[in-house]
Each structure stands twice: as structure tokens, then as C-alpha cells.
Amino acid sequence: MNSSIRAGLSRVLPPTEGLTDTQGRRLATSYYPAPGAWLNVLISHGYAEHRGWWHHVAAALQSEGINVLTFDHFCHGASDGPRGDVADYGLLTGGLRLALEAGLLPRAAGLPIVLLGHSNGGLASLLALGAIHQHLAGLVLCSPLLGVPWATAAAGWPVARLLALRNPGRLWPIEHRPWRLTHNRAIWDEYREDPLRIHHISARFFLGMIEQSRAAAREASCQGLPLLLLSAGEDVVVSVAAMGRWFERAQSADKQRIDYPHARHELFNESNWTLVLGDVTNWLTSRFRPQP
């Protein structure tokens, strides 16, 4: 793994190629082609962030011979839609399908595609699997949203329900607490200052997160794909217990879970993110890299 590529230096948005869905909405994407590539990876980012927060991951995978496509979910980053207000999860799953099926990743070369989904992007990946699993060779989930901690649901649900009755799209602020996401103090200011990060959420988006995460947890399906689940022992953003129950029930002949006991939610922006990415690269290599 190329350790010279570090998180926290900057949140760059590499050259953007825009895709347009059938409703005329623009999806911002960035493609990282690797010379002599042996695999394609599509990255589905989490809530509040954008593809710039995955630049260091994409560049590191690219250096290992992997083509990577990142994109901003609708209502995030530079893609169309009101930031922080997703009225229907179909918008997120539709954008993911658009990124996957648009042809930016070179499937014609016979290269397999692995989907890497983080947090809410992991939830969107699971919700889309029924329609896209035939295009995929594997699934990597990092801290997927399969439930929220009890305290978060208890505090947020009544407020969101009340707001949704009056104005479902009304936004309320999210307190800036980057230390809940990562131990990496060097990038805490970036969480606060990044102008493309979302610092608020609508009532219907919050309620949708809870409802859709519960639905995905009940179904517990990875469509039989090879599965790698990454979890953080100090995660207070998503329910680690719900994640574990889902993993035990997910039907796959090839599934593995790696837990990082002293890490927080943003595993790929943690102080030891190169260790995490090294584990992912080893998993990908052992399954998809052709033998010489």
C-alpha cells in the first residue's frame, strides 16, 4: 500500500464527469483509471460527505492496479438535489445504479466490479442490490447503516416526526463533533470547514434513514456475493450490534468480518486508515487478482 498518500492533506475533487438521469438530474463522478487494471471498484460514500473524502482511498487503490469510480450521491457534494434533504431513498439507489451502469467502469474488458459502501452509502448499496447484483463480483461494507444507537433514535425520532407533520423538508442543524467520527485530530478542522460537507438534515431524511436501515437489517441479504464487513469498535454513529446481527444472517459462502476495536466510524479517515485499506486490498487481491 502506498503510504505516501495520506488522509487529511486536502479534500480534492478530481476532474468531474457528469452523468444525467432520466429526470435530467446531474450526478457528479470522478474516474481513476489504473494502468494494467485487474479490478473495478465503485465507492458509495456516506451521509454528509462527498467523493472528495474518498480521494486518498481511490488514489491508493489506483496505485494497486484497480480502476476506481467515485460519485456524489444526489443531494450531496456537487450532484443535483437539495443538500441534506432526500425525500425518497430511491433517489440514492437510482444514482448508484446510474454510476454503475453508465459504462465509466470498463466492463467490456472482462474486469469484475466490487461495490464499496460506507455508512449511509452502505445502506444505499444494500437497498440497490436486488437490481444491480448481477453486475457485481463482490461487496465491501464499511460501518454500514443497519440501525442507529438507541439514544440517537430516542432523541431524534419524536422531533423528526413532529417536524415532518408540519414541513417534511425542513432542515435542522447537526452539531459539529468530528471526534465522534475519527481519532485523527489532524482532520477535525476539515470536517468543520469543508464547504461541501452537509451540516444539517431534513426530518424526512432522518426518518427515512431509520426506516430503511430497519428494512435492510430485517432482510439481511447480500445476494450471495462475496462479502467483507468492516466495523469499528468505538462507533457511536451506527449500531454495531445491528450490524453484527445482519452479518450473522447474511447468506454468502464467502463472508468475512474485520473489526477494529479502537477505531471510530470513519475507518478510512482514521489514524490507521492505511491498515484498513491494506486489509481491503488483501481481500480483493486474494479473490479477484488473476494469478501470474
N, C-alpha and C positions, 0 to 999 in steps of 0.2 A: 504494500500500500504506500502511495506517495504521501509521506507525512509532511512534505513541504506545503501542501495545500491545507490551510487551516481555517476552521470556522472563526468568525469574529473579525476578519480583516475588513470586509465590506460586504454589503448585500448587493451584489451586482445583478443587473438584469441584462443578460447577454442579448445579442440580436434577436428580435422578436419576429416570429412568423404568425400572422393572424389567421385563424380559421373562422368560418362563419357557419352557424347552424341554419336550419330551415326557417327560423323566425328572424333571421338577419342579425342575430347577436354574435358579437366578436369574442373569440376565445384566444387569449394571448399564449403563445407557446415558444419554447426555445429548444433547439435540437443540438445535441452534442455528438457528432459522428466520430467514431473511433476507427483509425486505420486497421484493416485486417480484423474487423469486429467478429466476435463469435456469439454475441447475445445482444438482445434489445431489452432495455428496462424503461418502463413508464412510471413516473413518480406522481402520486396523488397527494398533495400537501394537506396540512391540517387547517382547522379554522383559524382565522385572523391573520394567517401568514400569506406568503405568495412564493412563486418559484425562485425568487432571489435568495430565499433562505435555504434553498437546496442546491445552489450553485456549486459549493465546495464538494458536496456529495457527487453531483453529476460529473464534475471535472475529475474527481478521483476515480470514479468508475470508468470514465472515458480513458483514463491513463492505463487501465487494466484491460483495454480492448473491448469495452462494452459501449454500444450506442445507447444514449440516454435522451429521453424526451421529457421535459418538464412543462407544466402549463399552470396558469392561474385559473382556479375554479371560477365559474361565473359568480359575480358579486364579490370577487376578491381581486387584489392586485390591479393589473391593467386590463382585465377582462370586463366585459359589459355587465351591468346589473348593479343595483344599489348595494353598496358595501354594508355588510352586517345584517342584511335582510333577505333571506332565502325563503320564499313563500312555499316552495314545494321542493322536496329532495329530488324530484325528477329533473330539476334544473342541474343539479350537481352530477347525477348519474348520466344525464344526457351529454353534458360537457365532457365527462370522462370517456364516454363512447365516441364522441366526436374526435377527441385526441387520439384514441386508439385506432379508429377505423379510417382516419383521413389519409393514411398512406405515408406519413412522415417517417415512420419506422420501417426500414426496408425488409418487409416480409418476403418479398419476391426472391431474396437471396437464400431463403430457407432458414433464416435465423429465428429461433424461438423468442417469445416475448414473455417477460416476467413483470408483473404489476407489483409495485411497492407503494403501499398506502399507509399514511401516518395519521393517527388520531381520527378527526372527523373525515379526513381523506381515506382512512382505512374503512370507516363505516360506509362511505360512498362507494368504495371498491366492492364491499360485500353486497351492498344493495344492487349493484350493477352486474354482479357475477352471472346471474341467470341468463343475461342477454349477451355476455361477452366471453364466457369461459372457453368457448370453442376457439378463440383467438389466442389463448394464454397457455403457457407451459408451466407456470408456477406463480405462487403468491407469497409475498413477504408483507407482513403486517407489523407495524411499529406502534405500540401503545394505542391500539385501535379503540375507538369509542363504542363500547358494547354495554355501557352503563356508566352513570356518574355516581360519585360518592354520595352517600345518604344525605350528608349535611348540605351539599350543593342542591340536590333535588328538593329537600325540605324548605330551604331558604328561597330558592328561585321559582319553584312551581306556582305557589299562590300568587306571587307578584305577576308572573308572566300570564297566568290565567286572567287576572283582573285587567291587565293592560290589553290582552288580546280581545276581550269583550268590547273595549272602547275603541282601540286603534291597533290592529294586529301588527302593523308595520312600524309602530313607534319604537324608537331606539332608546336603550338606556346604557350608561357607560359601564365599561369593565375596568375595574381598578388595576393599575399597572403594578403587577407583582412578579417580575421576571424571575425572582429567586424561587418561586414555586415551580418554574419550568426547568431550570438548569442550575448546577453549581458553578457554571462558568461565569464568574463575575466580569470577565473581560468583555462580555457581550450584553450585559444587562442594559447598558445605556442604549444599545441599538434597538432592543425591544421597545423602549420608551419613545425613541426619536424617529424610527423608520416611518416616513410619511405614508407608506403603502400598507403598513400593518393596520388591522382593524382594532379599534379600541371601544367598540360598542356592539350591541346585539339587539335584534328585534324580539318581541315577545313570541311571535310565531316561529322564528328560527330556533329559539331556545326550546320551545315546546316540541318542535319537530325533532330536534336532536334527541330529546328524551324518548319520544315515542318511537322513532326509527331505530335507535340503539336497542331498545327493548325488543322490537320486532326481529332485528338481526340476531340478537342473542338467543331468542326463542328458536329461530330456525337452525342456527348452528351449522351452517353449510359453507363449505369451501369448494363445492362442486367436484370433490375428489382430487383437486390439484395438489401437487407437492406444496407443502406449507411450512413456512418459517415464521414463528411468532416471537417478537422481541418485546420484553416487558421490563419495566423499571420498578424496583422495589420501593422507592420513595415517591411514587406517582400519586399526586393528590388531585389530578385533573380528571382522570378517568378511573373507573372502578377496576382495580386489579383482580378482585375476586370474580367479578362478572367475566372478565377476560379469561381467567383460568377455567371457569365452568364451561365457557364456549369452546375452548381448546380441547377439553376432555371429550366433548361430544362431537366435535367436527370429524367428519368421515374422510380420512385420507390414509392411503397405505404408506405415505411418506410425509410425516409431520414431525417438526422439532420445535421446541420452545427454548429460548435462551433468556434467562433473567439476569438483570444487572442489579444486585441488591441495593447498592448505594447510589443509584442513578435516579434522576428525576425525569419528568415526562418527555422532554425534548432530547431523546437519546442521541440524535445526530448533531446536536449542538451542545452536548455535554463536554466536560473537560477531557474525557477519554473517548471522544467520538471516533477516533481512528481505530480503536479496538473494536467498537461496534461495527464499523464499516468493514473491518477485516474479517469479522465473523460472517457478515453477509456475503462478502466476496468469496470466502472459502466455501460457503454453502452453494452459491451459484456455480462456482468452478467445479465442484465435485459432481454436480448434476448435469450441467449443460455445456461445459467446455469440451470440445472434441479431443480425443486422445491422439497424440502425435503418432 
